[in-house]
Amino acid sequence: MQQNKIWLFFLIVSFVLVSCDSNRVFDTYKSIPNTWHKDSVVSFNIAPPDSTNAYNLFVNLRNTNAYKYNNLFLIVEMVFPNGKTIKDTLEYRMADPTGKLLGTGFTDIKENKLWYKEHVVFQEAGTYTVNIQQAMREQGKVHGVIELEGITDVGFRIEKPETK
């Protein structure tokens, strides 16, 4: 009986959190099995809601304590419906100077909402594709990290800018 109450509590809290997220337009995660290989690309196909309003774009990550770096390098590529491609190499801080992982969450899984682009207007009709790839390097080493540990999920989020 106690277990049912706990499950119901988490279900209600999850519903409330999702319901209160009125800025969300697109928010999807894909799981990373075990480790994130340097050649593995996580892709999201997006059908924008309109071609006139501006939106903020985020890369979302879930990581565990197995993530052993203070930062994270990602290659994020947006492919437009007409074939044009924009590719960015981005660096995000994942831990504070003491090594404590950043992000939200009460368990050993932390969630990070990382800025990608702001005030983007999807002017072309059709499907956009966002490709995300890890590009980690260890200091003093030429080759990248082949198998990145500690990242459990990669997500992409589009939201309406907050009105003030």
C-alpha positions as CSV (number, residue, x, y, z in Angstrom):
1,M,0.0,0.0,0.0
2,Q,2.8,2.4,0.9
3,Q,4.5,1.7,-2.4
4,N,1.3,2.7,-4.3
5,K,1.1,6.0,-2.4
6,I,4.7,6.8,-3.3
7,W,4.1,5.9,-7.0
8,L,1.0,8.1,-7.0
9,F,2.9,11.0,-5.4
10,F,5.6,10.9,-8.2
11,L,2.9,10.6,-10.9
12,I,1.1,13.7,-9.6
13,V,4.4,15.7,-9.2
14,S,5.4,14.7,-12.7
15,F,2.0,15.8,-14.1
16,V,2.2,19.1,-12.3
17,L,5.8,19.8,-13.5
18,V,4.9,19.0,-17.1
19,S,1.6,21.0,-16.9
20,C,3.4,24.1,-15.6
21,D,5.9,24.1,-18.5
22,S,3.9,26.5,-20.7
23,N,7.0,27.6,-22.7
24,R,7.8,24.2,-24.0
25,V,7.3,23.6,-27.7
26,F,9.5,20.6,-28.3
27,D,11.3,18.5,-25.7
28,T,12.6,15.1,-26.4
29,Y,15.4,12.9,-25.0
30,K,17.2,9.9,-26.5
31,S,19.0,7.4,-24.3
32,I,22.7,6.7,-24.5
33,P,23.4,3.0,-23.9
34,N,26.4,2.6,-21.5
35,T,28.9,5.1,-23.2
36,W,28.6,7.8,-25.8
37,H,30.9,6.8,-28.7
38,K,32.7,9.7,-30.4
39,D,31.2,8.7,-33.8
40,S,27.7,8.3,-32.4
41,V,25.3,11.1,-33.5
42,V,22.1,11.7,-31.7
43,S,19.5,13.2,-34.1
44,F,16.2,15.0,-33.7
45,N,13.7,15.7,-36.5
46,I,11.8,18.9,-35.8
47,A,8.7,20.3,-37.4
48,P,8.6,23.9,-36.2
49,P,5.2,25.2,-35.0
50,D,5.4,28.4,-37.2
51,S,7.6,30.5,-39.3
52,T,7.1,33.9,-37.6
53,N,7.8,33.6,-33.9
54,A,11.3,33.4,-32.3
55,Y,12.2,30.5,-30.1
56,N,15.1,29.6,-27.8
57,L,16.9,26.3,-28.4
58,F,18.6,24.1,-25.8
59,V,20.6,20.9,-25.6
60,N,19.5,18.9,-22.6
61,L,21.7,16.3,-20.9
62,R,21.3,13.8,-18.1
63,N,24.5,12.6,-16.5
64,T,25.6,10.5,-13.6
65,N,28.6,10.7,-11.2
66,A,30.5,8.6,-13.7
67,Y,31.0,11.8,-15.7
68,K,34.5,12.7,-14.8
69,Y,35.1,16.0,-16.6
70,N,34.6,19.6,-15.6
71,N,33.4,20.6,-19.1
72,L,31.8,19.0,-22.2
73,F,32.5,19.7,-25.9
74,L,29.6,19.1,-28.3
75,I,29.3,19.4,-32.1
76,V,25.7,20.5,-32.8
77,E,24.6,20.7,-36.4
78,M,21.3,22.1,-37.6
79,V,20.2,21.0,-41.1
80,F,17.5,23.2,-42.7
81,P,14.7,21.8,-44.9
82,N,16.5,23.2,-48.0
83,G,19.7,21.4,-47.1
84,K,21.7,24.4,-45.6
85,T,23.7,23.3,-42.6
86,I,25.0,25.2,-39.6
87,K,27.6,23.4,-37.4
88,D,28.8,24.7,-34.1
89,T,31.4,23.4,-31.7
90,L,30.2,24.3,-28.2
91,E,31.7,24.0,-24.7
92,Y,29.6,23.7,-21.6
93,R,30.7,23.8,-17.9
94,M,29.6,20.6,-16.2
95,A,31.2,21.0,-12.8
96,D,32.1,23.7,-10.4
97,P,35.8,24.4,-9.5
98,T,35.6,21.8,-6.6
99,G,34.5,19.1,-9.1
100,K,30.9,19.0,-7.9
101,L,28.6,18.3,-10.9
102,L,26.2,21.0,-12.0
103,G,22.6,20.5,-12.9
104,T,19.4,19.8,-11.2
105,G,18.2,16.6,-9.5
106,F,18.1,15.0,-6.1
107,T,19.6,11.6,-7.1
108,D,22.9,10.7,-8.7
109,I,21.4,11.7,-12.1
110,K,21.8,15.4,-12.9
111,E,19.9,17.2,-15.6
112,N,21.5,20.1,-17.5
113,K,19.7,22.6,-19.8
114,L,22.3,24.1,-22.0
115,W,21.8,27.1,-24.2
116,Y,22.2,26.4,-27.9
117,K,20.7,29.4,-29.7
118,E,18.2,32.1,-28.8
119,H,15.6,34.0,-30.7
120,V,15.6,31.6,-33.7
121,V,12.9,32.0,-36.3
122,F,12.2,28.9,-38.4
123,Q,11.6,30.7,-41.7
124,E,11.6,27.6,-43.9
125,A,8.7,25.2,-44.1
126,G,9.5,21.5,-43.6
127,T,11.5,19.3,-41.2
128,Y,14.7,20.5,-39.5
129,T,17.2,18.0,-38.2
130,V,19.5,18.6,-35.2
131,N,22.5,16.3,-34.8
132,I,24.5,16.2,-31.6
133,Q,27.8,14.5,-31.2
134,Q,30.3,14.5,-28.3
135,A,33.7,16.0,-29.0
136,M,35.6,15.5,-25.8
137,R,39.4,15.5,-25.6
138,E,41.6,14.8,-22.6
139,Q,44.3,17.4,-21.9
140,G,47.5,16.6,-23.6
141,K,46.1,13.9,-25.8
142,V,45.7,14.2,-29.6
143,H,42.8,11.8,-30.1
144,G,39.4,12.4,-28.6
145,V,37.6,10.4,-25.9
146,I,36.4,7.3,-27.8
147,E,33.8,6.2,-25.2
148,L,32.4,9.0,-23.0
149,E,31.1,7.7,-19.7
150,G,28.4,9.2,-17.5
151,I,26.0,10.7,-20.1
152,T,22.8,8.8,-19.9
153,D,20.5,10.9,-22.1
154,V,20.8,13.6,-24.7
155,G,17.8,15.9,-25.5
156,F,16.8,18.8,-27.5
157,R,14.3,21.5,-26.4
158,I,12.6,24.4,-28.1
159,E,10.7,26.9,-26.0
160,K,9.0,30.2,-26.4
161,P,11.1,33.1,-25.0
162,E,9.9,34.2,-21.6
163,T,7.8,37.4,-21.7
164,K,8.6,40.0,-19.2
